[in-house]
Amino acid sequence: MEIFFPKAISFIVVAIALEHSPIGLLTNGMMKKANKDFKFESRWLTDEECSRVVQEEWEIIENGRSRGTFGVKLRRNGVKLSKWNKK
């Protein structure tokens, strides 16, 4: 672990009532925050702009071929819709 996180400190947490001792980890804010899971809002369906955002991203063509697999397109649409929703 020291190779990947040289400034992190790991320690054993003393646990009297447990059969095992948990390991604690102090990162001092070094860890990147996890991204929130994307959640589609049903109210977006009433907004025509939402349909446009999805369609534009889904139909991107590069070199005569569709760009990305189904999963890639879903992730890209999630990013686009999250940005759109913030506006």
Stockholm file with secondary structure:
# STOCKHOLM 1.0

chainA/1-87         MEIFFPKAISFIVVAIALEHSPIGLLTNGMMKKANKDFKFESRWLTDEECSRVVQEEWEIIENGRSRGTFGVKLRRNGVKLSKWNKK
#=GR chainA/1-87 SS CTTTCTTCEEEECCCSSSSSCCEEEECTTCSCCCCCCCCCCGGGGGCHHHHHHHHHHHTCEETTEECSCHHHHHHHHHHHHHHHHHC
#=GC SS_cons        CTTTCTTCEEEECCCSSSSSCCEEEECTTCSCCCCCCCCCCGGGGGCHHHHHHHHHHHTCEETTEECSCHHHHHHHHHHHHHHHHHC
//
